[in-house]
Every structure is written in structure tokens, then in C-alpha cells.
Amino acid sequence: MSQNRMKCLVAALLATAALGARAADDEIKVGACQPITGRFAFAGVNINAGLQDYLNYANEQKLVKGKKFTYFYEDSGYDTDKAVATFKKIMAQHSPVIMYGESTGLGKAIAPELNSRYKVLYASASFSSELANPATHPYSFLSGPSYADMFGVLLEYIAKNPKGKGKPKVAFFYSDTEFGKDPIPWARKRAAELGVEVAAEIVTKVGAVDVTTEVLALKKAQPDYVIFQGYVLAPIPEVIRGSRDHGLQTTFMGTFWSVDKTIIDKLGPDAEGYMGVNPYAYWYEDAPGVVAMRKYNEKVHPADAKYRPNSYIQGWFTGMVYVEAARRVVAAGKPVTGDNLKDALAAIQNWDTGGLTGKGGFVSNKYPVGRVYRANVQKGIFEPASDWITVK
């Protein structure tokens, strides 16, 4: 090979390498372990769609100057062992600076290596209080309030809306799972601070159907309000119908996973008056951020644009957080790293999300804002029963 040809070849190789480096510089990689199959697939499919859609929307709108988001995901099956292996596989193959995980279990399992080795910004489908502890999970955040915060929103509402002359009475009705038990110790303390009496605590297996004993316990306690935790659907309809059969005038409430409109569809007339806390506006609301989300779906997914569930909106909002953190890092002229992203996240305050959620900021790695909604059976939707509430 002549000397000139050798020089040309070297120059071409260097140019190709430079282009590759520049392309990598322009790219922000986001990975995800999503429960596309398994018992949480009903939510995982929608969370995945919402997250992917917002990252594509951010690219389309050029929300982070000079950067493009690339999204990699794999099915983790809602199995912690498989999810850990999937997490490590994605990290090894793609080296993303942002990761999404399927569950509380995965967040806890990867924490030691996330903190010491990977150091990437991490969020998940979970609202576990533990994952929002900056001392033990500095790279993790909740894209909303914790389950305890959600209880706080509901308890504040109860304290302000007593049904009689004495203390309002509440019953905690929860599953014997980590999901169910997570907020209960804090909720007991907060209820006492607010002057709300905890009249009963009832625990069942997740998905329990025969709840005769539990309904009789509610009848004996006669609470003004009942808050469900640790369930998605069953046994909530069975408890409400059984209570109505026994003449209870209790107001039933739920946290995020039990306030999708499917519970109204399932309960029918028995859903009237059912309430709950949602960190996000519903698909059919008219806030600018929700309208923009709907319009994007009308353009890209016209077949799905009639309605998207809460889990889709959680994925969309998580994408908003990722993009906002990256935007701030880039605007500050810093490299997009896990450390810089987590620092930028902590600085997000008084953030206007276009009404997708209330204006607020991150406190202790969570966004502690929610609103109380009430079921309107005639319309088949949930309607706001309070303003946006920030839990102190």
C-alpha cells in the first residue's frame, strides 16, 4: 500500500471515529427493565408506552438542546431475580446514564451496586418510602409522592371533612405485602397528629375474594372513612359491596394503584362516592400538559388516543422528570452523568408541569404532590375533590 493511500485510510478512520464520538456525545441513553409480562403486565405495558412516548416527544420538540434520547428496554417479567439480571445486561450492553425499574424489589436489590458501581439516575413503578431515602438510595427517586405521602393527602382531607361532631374515624384496610404495609406506621402517626382516630386496621391476603369477616369488622368499627392500600382491584369491589349490604355509610378511599377509572367500570353504581389520591391529572382533564399528551397520542397512536390509564401517565411523567433533569445539566454546561443528573433533580423546585401534576419540586428524592378525586358514576370518571396538595 502506498504512503498516500495509507494516509487517506488513517484519515478516514479518524473521521469515522470522530463522527462516532460526536454521535455518542449527542445521545442520552435511557434503559428500562419493564414488566411487559407477569402479574404486573397490565401496568408495565402502559408505563413502558408512556415513558417511551415522552422521550420521543422530547426528541421531536428538541427539549434538550443538542441531545437526543435513545431508549432501550427489556421484559423483566415482574420477577426480581430476572429483573436484576436484565438490569445488569442493559448496563453492560448500552451503558445508559438513566434507568427505569419494575418494582420495589428490584430497587432494593440493585441499591448497593447502583450506589458504588453504576451511579445512574434511577426511577421505578414503585412509590415505596424506602426508595426515596437519599441516605440509602441517593440515585433513586419517586416520580410522585410516596405511599405514605398519599396517605398524608387523604388524612389531611379527612381531618378537614369530619362527618360528625367528634373526631373523624378511619380504618386502614391493607394487604399483607410490602406494598400494603409500607405506609402504615407513618399513617398511624400522621392520623394522631391530625386528630383522626384509627378505628380499625384490617389485613388480608392480596387479591382476597372472601372478605365476609373483614366486612363484619368494618361494621363493628363503624369508620367514617376506609383507606385501601396494597391492592389494585380485588378485593376492593367485594368489600364495598359487602359493606353496602350491611348498611355502612362509610366513604371508601384508595391510593394511586386503586384509582384508575377501571374501578368505576367494575363497581358500577357502587362506585358512587369512592375517593382516592392521584399524583397526576387524568387523561380526560383539560390542563395544557394533559392536552399536549393527548395530541401526541392522536398523532402517533390514534387507535389508543381515546383513553390512557394512570400507569401510562406515570410513565409519561417519569420521562418528563428525566428530560427536565437532563435539560438542566446540559444548560449548565456539564456532562450528562448520573451524579450531575441526581444533583439537577434535587434542584427542581416550583416546577410547572402544565397541570399534569401540581406545581412543586423534589424533596428527599420524591415529588410529594397529589390531589383527592371522587368518582362520578354517571360520567364514568374521577373528578377533583381538592386542590393539589403538597405533603410537608
N, C-alpha and C positions, 0 to 999 in steps of 0.2 A: 504494500500500500504506500502511495506517495505521501510525502510530508504534508502537502496541501490537503489531500483527502483526509488524512489523519486529523489535521486541524479543524476541518469542516465537521467531521464526525464528533469530535470533542465539543465543538461549539454547539452543535445540535443537541447533544446530550445535556449540556449545561442549560440550554434554553428550555428543554423539556422539564428538567429538574426544577428550574425556576418557576415555570408555569404550575407544576405540581405543588410546589411550596406555597405559591400565591393562592392557588385554589384551596389548599388546606387552611391558609390564613383567613380566607373569606368564609369558611364553613364553621358553623357551630353545631356539633353533633349532640343529638339527644337520643338516649336509649331507653327502652322500656321492657319490663317483664309484665306482660298483661295476661290476666286470667280469661283468655278467649274461650277456653273450655273449663269444665268443672262446675261446682255448685255456685260459683260467683260469676259465671259467664254472663248472666242476664245483665250485670252491671259492667263487667270487664269489656265486653264488646262496645258498649256505648262510651265508656271512659276513653278507650283507645281511639274511637272515632272522633270524640271531642278534642282530645289532645292533638291528634294528627291534623285535624281541620284547622285548629287555631295556628299551629306552626306554619301550615301552608298559607293561611290568611296573612300572617305576619310577613312571609316572604313576598306575597302578592302586593301588600301595602308598603313594603320596604320599611318596616317599623324599626329595624336596627340597621343603621347606615353602614353600607359596605359589607354586610354579613347575610348569609343565607343559612337557614336551619335545615339540617338533614336528620330525618327521623328513622331509627331502627327499632323494631320491636319483635319479640318472640312470645309465643304462648307459654305461660308458666303453669297453667292448669289449676291454679289455686292450691298448690302443693308446695309447702315451704322448702323441702329438700330440692325439688325440681327448680323452684324459683331461684334459690341460691346458685345452683349450677348455671342457670340461664343468665343470671346477673354477671357471673364471672366470665361466661362465654362472650357476652356482649362487650364487656370491658376489654377482654383480650383481643377481640377481633376489630373493634371500632374505636376504642379509647374515647368515648364520649365525655364531655365535661358536665353533663346533666343526665340524671337517671330517674326513671319512674318505676315504682314497685307495686306489687299487687296487694300487700297486706301488712298488718302489724307484725305478723310473724317474720316476714322477710326483713322488715326494717330492723327488728331486734337482732336477727341472726347475722346480718352483714355489718352491724354497727362497728365492731372492733376493726375490721379491715377498711371500712368506709372512712373511719377516723384516721387510721395510721398509714394506709397504703393508697387507696383510691382517691379520696379527698375530692369528690364531685358533689354538686348540688343535688339533693335527693328529695323527692316527694312521693306520696303513695295514695292509695284509695282510703287509707286509714285516717281517722280523726283521733287516734289514741293520744292521751295526755303524755304518755311516756316518750313518744317520738318527738314531742315538742319541747323536750328538756335540753337547752343548749349545753348544759354541763356534760351530758352523756351522749347527745346526738347533735353535735354542732353543725353538721352538714345537712341535716334533715329539717323539713318544715311541713306544716299542715296547710293545705290550700283552703283554709277556713278555720272556724273555731274548733276546739277540742270537744269531745263528747261532754266533758264536764262544763265547758263554756255553754254548750247548748242547753244543758240542764239549768245553768245560771240564767239564760234568757227566759226559759219557761217559768222558773221560780220567781223571777222578778215580775213577770206578767201576773202570776198567781197572787203574789203579795199585793199587787195594785188592784186586783179584781176579786176581792173576797165575796163569797156568796151569802154569808150570814153576818151576824154581829161579832162572833168570836173569831179566833184565828182560822185562816183557811187551812183545810186539811188535804194532804196529798198522800197518795200511795205510789211507791216505786214498784213497777212490775217489770222484771228483767230476767234474761236468760242466764243459765249457769255457765256462761262462757266468758272469756276475757273481754270480748266485745260488750257483753251485758254488764259485767261488774265494774268496768273501767271507771265510770264517773260517780259511782255510788258513795264512796267515802266522802268525797268533796261535796256531793249534793246534800248529804246529811248536815254537814257543817254550814253550808250556804243557806239551807232552809231555816236552820236555827237563827242565823244572823238576820234573816228577813222576817222572822216571826211567823213562819209557816210550819205547821205541825205535820210531821211524818206519821200518818196514822197506821200505815202498814208497809211492809216490804214483802213482795211475793216473787218467788224464784221458780222458774220452770226450765225444762229442757228446751233447747232451741227447736222450733217447729212443732211444739207440742200441740195436740189436737183436743184431747180430753182435758178440759180445764174446769170441770164441774167443781172440784174442791177449791180452786183458786177464785172462782166467781163467788162462791159462798163466803170465802174470806173477805172479799171486797164488800159483800152485802153486810157483813158483820162490822167492818171498819167504817162504812159509810163516808168515804172520802169525797171531797168536793171535786178533786181532780185526780186523775191517774196518768202517770208518765210511763210510757213503754220504752224500753231500751234493750238492744241486743237482738232485735227481730227485724225482718224485712216485711213479711206479711203474716203468715201463721205464727202464733195463734191469735193475733190481734182481732180479726173479724169474729172469731169464736168467743173471745172474752167480751167484746162489745155486745154481741147479740145475746149472749147469756145474761149479761148484766141488765140489758133492757128487759128481758123476760122476767127478771126478778124486781123490776120497778126502780132500778137505780137511776138517779138523775145526774150521775157523775159526768163531768167533761173529760173525755179521753184525749191524750196528747202523745206525740211521738217526736223523736229526733230525726235527723236527716234521712236515714235509710227507710223510714216508715212514713214519709210524707209525699211520696210520688202520687200522682193522680190515679195510679192503678188501685190504690186502696179505696178510693171513692168508687171506682168501677166495680170492685169486688164487693163492697159493703152495700152499695145502692142506698136506699133511704136511711139505713142505719148509720151512714157516714155523716149525717147532718150534725153539725156542731163539733165534729172531730177537729182537733187543732194540732199544730206542730211547729217546730222551728226549722227554717231552711236558711242556710248561709247564702243562697243565691235566689235571684228572681226566677220565676217560672218562664217557660218557653213562650207563653202567650202574653206576657206583660209587654208594655209599650215603652220601657226605658230605652234610651238610644243604644246602649250596649247590647241589649237583647234583640233589638230590631236589626242591628248590623249582623248579628249571629244568624238570625232567620234569613236575611237577604243572601248571605253567603251560602247557606244551605239550599235556598231556592235556585241559586245559580249552579251549584256543584252537585247537590244531591236532591233534585226535585222530587223524587219518589219518597224521600224521608222528611221533607220540609213541613209536613202538616203538624208534626209534634215530635219533640225530642225529650226524653226523660231527664230527670235531675242528674243522673250519672253522666250523661253526655255533657251537661253544663259544668259539672265538676271537672271533667277533662278539659273542657274549653278554658275554664278559669285557671286551672293549673298551667296551661300553656301561656295564658296572659302573664302569670307571675314569672315564669321562665323568661319570657321575652322582655318584660319590664326590667328584670334584674340584669339581663344581658345588655339592654339598651343603655342602662346607667353605667355599666362597666366600660362599654365602648365609648360613650360620651366623655368619660373621664380620661380616655386615652390609655387605659390599662388593658393588659391581656385578659382574654376570657378564660379564667381558671376557676376551679371550684372555690378557692379561698376568696377570690375577688367577687364571685357571684354571691356567696353567703354574706359577705360584708355589705354588698349592694342591697340584698334582700332586707337586712336589718334597718337600712336607711329609708325604706319605703314607708312613708307616713302621709296621712291626709290624701290618699290616692283616690282619684276619681275614676271609677271603672265604668262609667257610663250607665250606672244603675244596675249593672249585672249583680252587684252586691253593694252594701253600704260603703260610703266613703270612710276609709280608715287606713290602718298600717299594721306592720308586723310587730308583735310583742312576744318575746320568748318563742320565736320561731313558729308563730301561728298568726292567723288573721281572725281575731276574735269578734266577728260581727255576724249577726243573724237577725231574722225577723220572724215574728209569730204570724202564722197563717191559719185561716179557718176554712173548712170545707163548705162549699156551696153546692149542694147535691143537684139542684135544679140546673145549674150551669155546668156541673161536672168538673169543677175546677177548685183550686185553693185560692182564696183572696186574702190580702194583707189584713191582719188584725192589730198590727202595731207598726210603729216606725222601725227603722233599722236600729238595733240595739248593740252597743259595744260593751262587752263584758270587761269590767275593770280588773 
